Amino acid sequence: MKWYTEVSFKVRLKIESVITLSFLYLKQKSRCHMNRAEEDYIKTIYELTIEKKQPLIKANELSERFGYSDQSVNEMIKKLVKKHLVSFVPYKGVSLTSKGKDVAIRMVRAHRIWEVFLTEKLGFSWDEVHEDAEMLEHATSKHVLEKLYHFLGEPKYCQHGNPIPDFKNHMAEVAVQSLDQLKVGETFEVLRVLDFKELLLYLNEQNIKLHDYLNIIEKDEFNGIMTILCNNQRKTMSIKTAKMIFGRIKK
């Protein structure tokens, strides 16, 4: 890529070293007691806890996020309980133990730092980075991740607007108000979107980005459709899609 040929040899060497060390770490990590699927569940429970502002996450909420059957989710929950990563309350849901929360924060931090690196330094678009960041987050030691974090200037948010926990577990505020909650006439600043490829591709097509302002023109609850104004253009959006876009009302 053009940017890569223009940076200094020293910077290129740092970038190549970070990636190489990460893949070497992946080989070593494959011998650890947690597999990638278990870590993904822990991370998702943590993210849903933040998004929904509730301590317990129901199994069906995990099923919806992953697209798995309830039986598959329940089997994984049993495994995580045995490893003391989650606590299960019958008919109410699961919550992370302190051990589980530590794992989740580590995964979330790594994933979002890699997303920043892939977009800012390698020129990926925001709809391209998830799978690679997903792989790299499981392959990165704390030492390498700290170096990468400082190299990137200690970013507070990833390209999807999700806050990045620092190495003291402090994290910037997360936007939790979804677009579908707004009333006609209100204006909304986009601050965060869910990291779903189909959603991101749709937003690309509609030319909707973080920090754009959306004005609610019409809202048809019965048919599940709303009309918005963005960059002086009228756009139609499903309420289902609007539930995956978060931000704040412009006062």
PAVO-925324 format. One record per residue (C-alpha): x, z, y; residue number from 1. Coordinates in steps of 0.2 Angstrom, whole numbers. Layout:
! PAVO-925324
{r {X Z Y} NUM}
...
//
This chain:
! PAVO-925324
{r {0 0 0} 1}
{r {6 -4 18} 2}
{r {6 15 23} 3}
{r {17 19 8} 4}
{r {31 6 13} 5}
{r {31 12 31} 6}
{r {34 31 27} 7}
{r {52 37 25} 8}
{r {61 38 9} 9}
{r {60 57 9} 10}
{r {41 58 11} 11}
{r {39 45 -3} 12}
{r {51 55 -14} 13}
{r {40 71 -11} 14}
{r {24 62 -15} 15}
{r {31 55 -31} 16}
{r {38 72 -36} 17}
{r {21 80 -34} 18}
{r {12 68 -45} 19}
{r {26 68 -58} 20}
{r {26 87 -59} 21}
{r {7 88 -60} 22}
{r {7 77 -76} 23}
{r {21 87 -84} 24}
{r {11 102 -80} 25}
{r {-4 94 -89} 26}
{r {6 93 -105} 27}
{r {11 111 -104} 28}
{r {-7 116 -99} 29}
{r {-15 108 -114} 30}
{r {-9 123 -125} 31}
{r {-19 135 -114} 32}
{r {-35 144 -120} 33}
{r {-47 135 -108} 34}
{r {-51 117 -110} 35}
{r {-57 105 -96} 36}
{r {-75 106 -100} 37}
{r {-75 125 -99} 38}
{r {-66 124 -82} 39}
{r {-79 111 -76} 40}
{r {-93 123 -80} 41}
{r {-85 138 -71} 42}
{r {-82 127 -56} 43}
{r {-99 120 -55} 44}
{r {-107 138 -57} 45}
{r {-96 143 -42} 46}
{r {-102 128 -32} 47}
{r {-120 131 -36} 48}
{r {-119 149 -31} 49}
{r {-112 144 -14} 50}
{r {-124 130 -11} 51}
{r {-140 140 -16} 52}
{r {-134 156 -9} 53}
{r {-139 165 -25} 54}
{r {-129 175 -37} 55}
{r {-137 169 -53} 56}
{r {-138 151 -58} 57}
{r {-151 145 -71} 58}
{r {-147 135 -86} 59}
{r {-158 121 -81} 60}
{r {-149 119 -64} 61}
{r {-133 116 -74} 62}
{r {-142 104 -85} 63}
{r {-148 94 -69} 64}
{r {-130 94 -61} 65}
{r {-121 89 -77} 66}
{r {-135 78 -85} 67}
{r {-133 87 -101} 68}
{r {-147 94 -113} 69}
{r {-152 112 -111} 70}
{r {-145 116 -129} 71}
{r {-128 109 -124} 72}
{r {-128 120 -108} 73}
{r {-133 135 -118} 74}
{r {-120 133 -131} 75}
{r {-107 132 -117} 76}
{r {-113 147 -109} 77}
{r {-111 157 -125} 78}
{r {-93 151 -126} 79}
{r {-90 157 -108} 80}
{r {-98 174 -111} 81}
{r {-86 177 -126} 82}
{r {-71 173 -115} 83}
{r {-78 185 -101} 84}
{r {-79 171 -88} 85}
{r {-98 173 -85} 86}
{r {-111 186 -87} 87}
{r {-128 181 -94} 88}
{r {-145 189 -89} 89}
{r {-159 183 -101} 90}
{r {-173 172 -92} 91}
{r {-163 174 -75} 92}
{r {-147 164 -77} 93}
{r {-128 166 -77} 94}
{r {-115 173 -64} 95}
{r {-96 172 -64} 96}
{r {-86 187 -68} 97}
{r {-71 192 -57} 98}
{r {-60 182 -70} 99}
{r {-72 167 -69} 100}
{r {-72 167 -51} 101}
{r {-53 167 -50} 102}
{r {-53 152 -61} 103}
{r {-67 143 -51} 104}
{r {-58 145 -35} 105}
{r {-42 139 -42} 106}
{r {-51 123 -48} 107}
{r {-61 120 -32} 108}
{r {-45 122 -22} 109}
{r {-35 110 -32} 110}
{r {-49 97 -33} 111}
{r {-52 97 -15} 112}
{r {-34 97 -10} 113}
{r {-31 82 -21} 114}
{r {-46 73 -13} 115}
{r {-38 75 4} 116}
{r {-21 68 -3} 117}
{r {-29 53 -11} 118}
{r {-39 48 4} 119}
{r {-27 52 18} 120}
{r {-11 47 9} 121}
{r {-15 34 -4} 122}
{r {-30 26 6} 123}
{r {-44 29 -7} 124}
{r {-62 29 0} 125}
{r {-72 45 -3} 126}
{r {-82 37 -17} 127}
{r {-66 33 -27} 128}
{r {-57 50 -27} 129}
{r {-68 61 -38} 130}
{r {-62 56 -56} 131}
{r {-44 56 -51} 132}
{r {-45 72 -42} 133}
{r {-55 79 -57} 134}
{r {-40 75 -69} 135}
{r {-26 81 -57} 136}
{r {-35 97 -53} 137}
{r {-32 102 -72} 138}
{r {-14 96 -71} 139}
{r {-7 105 -56} 140}
{r {3 121 -56} 141}
{r {0 134 -42} 142}
{r {18 130 -35} 143}
{r {15 111 -34} 144}
{r {-2 114 -26} 145}
{r {4 125 -13} 146}
{r {18 113 -8} 147}
{r {5 99 -7} 148}
{r {-7 110 3} 149}
{r {7 113 16} 150}
{r {12 95 16} 151}
{r {-6 90 20} 152}
{r {-6 102 35} 153}
{r {-17 115 27} 154}
{r {-34 106 28} 155}
{r {-50 116 29} 156}
{r {-61 103 22} 157}
{r {-61 89 9} 158}
{r {-67 71 13} 159}
{r {-85 76 7} 160}
{r {-86 91 19} 161}
{r {-83 104 6} 162}
{r {-72 119 12} 163}
{r {-55 121 4} 164}
{r {-51 139 -1} 165}
{r {-34 144 5} 166}
{r {-21 154 -6} 167}
{r {-28 170 0} 168}
{r {-46 164 -5} 169}
{r {-52 163 12} 170}
{r {-63 148 15} 171}
{r {-72 140 30} 172}
{r {-91 140 32} 173}
{r {-100 128 21} 174}
{r {-115 118 27} 175}
{r {-130 123 16} 176}
{r {-145 116 26} 177}
{r {-151 100 18} 178}
{r {-158 85 27} 179}
{r {-175 85 18} 180}
{r {-179 102 27} 181}
{r {-179 95 44} 182}
{r {-195 91 54} 183}
{r {-200 75 63} 184}
{r {-191 74 80} 185}
{r {-176 85 75} 186}
{r {-158 79 75} 187}
{r {-146 83 62} 188}
{r {-127 82 61} 189}
{r {-120 77 44} 190}
{r {-107 90 38} 191}
{r {-106 89 19} 192}
{r {-112 78 5} 193}
{r {-113 80 -14} 194}
{r {-98 72 -22} 195}
{r {-109 60 -32} 196}
{r {-102 42 -33} 197}
{r {-120 34 -32} 198}
{r {-124 44 -17} 199}
{r {-107 40 -8} 200}
{r {-109 21 -12} 201}
{r {-127 22 -4} 202}
{r {-120 31 11} 203}
{r {-107 17 13} 204}
{r {-120 4 12} 205}
{r {-130 13 25} 206}
{r {-115 16 36} 207}
{r {-118 35 36} 208}
{r {-103 46 38} 209}
{r {-98 64 41} 210}
{r {-102 70 59} 211}
{r {-115 56 61} 212}
{r {-131 62 70} 213}
{r {-147 58 61} 214}
{r {-164 59 70} 215}
{r {-180 61 59} 216}
{r {-193 48 65} 217}
{r {-205 49 50} 218}
{r {-207 60 35} 219}
{r {-219 55 21} 220}
{r {-219 70 9} 221}
{r {-232 62 -3} 222}
{r {-222 47 -6} 223}
{r {-205 56 -5} 224}
{r {-198 45 9} 225}
{r {-192 48 27} 226}
{r {-186 37 41} 227}
{r {-171 41 51} 228}
{r {-162 34 66} 229}
{r {-143 33 64} 230}
{r {-131 24 76} 231}
{r {-147 16 84} 232}
{r {-153 9 68} 233}
{r {-168 14 58} 234}
{r {-165 18 40} 235}
{r {-177 23 26} 236}
{r {-171 36 14} 237}
{r {-179 45 -1} 238}
{r {-181 64 1} 239}
{r {-172 66 -16} 240}
{r {-157 58 -7} 241}
{r {-159 69 8} 242}
{r {-158 84 -3} 243}
{r {-140 80 -6} 244}
{r {-134 78 12} 245}
{r {-130 94 22} 246}
{r {-127 99 40} 247}
{r {-134 108 55} 248}
{r {-148 105 67} 249}
{r {-143 99 84} 250}
{r {-149 112 97} 251}
//
